[in-house]
Every structure is written in C-alpha cells, then in structure tokens.
Amino acid sequence: MTANSKSMSLIVTKGTLDWAYPPFILATTAAGMGLNVSMFFTFYGLGLLKRKLDLGITPLGNAAMEMPLFGMHVTMPNAVAVLPGVDKAATVLMKNLIKKKGVASIEELREAAVESEVRMIACQMTMSLFEYEPADLIDGLEFAGAATYIETATKSDINMFI
C-alpha cells in the first residue's frame, strides 16, 4: 500500500457467521484493490478474532433470512425460531450452503485479510469487559481504544459500521 492510497475503515460489532462475512469480504476486496484498510473489532465482533472459531447464526429476529431449501426460498417465523435446536439447524444449513457454493470460510477470509496487510484492531475496552487475553486471539493484531478508531476513521475515505 502507498501513503497516497485511498483508505477504508470498518467498525465490526457483530460476531455471528452471517455477520462475519460482510466485513471480511469488503476488507479483503478493498485491500485487493489497493486501499489501505483497517478493521476495528468491538463488542461481539471481537469474537471473530478468536484463534478457534465456532460461529453460528440465529433466525430469531431476522425476518429477512431466507434459505434455499427444497427448491424454494424458506423463511422462518420467530415462533419457530425460538424452539430448541433451531439455531443449530440453521447454522448447519448455512455452513452446508457455504461449502456447497464454494464460498471461502471466515478463517480463510481472515487469513486473506492478514496476508493483504489489513490493519486489524482489537478494542481494549471490549477485551477487558469480556475478559479476553491477547493469547485468546490470532497473532498480528493491534490493541487500542475507541480514540484510535476515531483517529483512523477521520482520515479514511470510506467508513463502514457493520
């Protein structure tokens, strides 16, 4: 990356499987296009930096969630989504769909971000709040607070909240 490159910052706040894809896809795509990219992981988004991921999804409260099933797109009403085991089933369906369609895993996208020199910042306040230790997370991270994110964001051409 050059000092004169365009830049993009993302604040990553969600840590489910379905919410992990947008920030990593956008970050790796932007880095591949020559942008300087930084990602600030806070609250539940911090979990995406754990060494071992076991991400899931929930259809509860997600009225837009449709899954291709039996040749059609199926939505799940909240009344069904609250039943025991539905989150696990939805996660299995999503993981199978990801594999079937050849979509990169979050671990692969995360590694691509590292290789693309995406700056990944773990929120220090969230680390303390949720009692994470640096050893719990992948290598190569920065640990900083909100002021670092804001300083980065004010200098970025593109800012996204995901």
Secondary structure, DSSP 8 states (H G I E B T S, - for coil): --TTS-EEEEEE---SHHHHHHHHHHHHHHHHTT-EEEEEE-GGGGGGGBSS-------TT-TT-EEEETTEEEE--HHHHTSTTHHHHHHHHHHHHHHHTT---HHHHHHHHHHTT-EEEEEHHHHHHTT--GGGB-SS-EEE-HHHHHHHHHH-SEEEE-
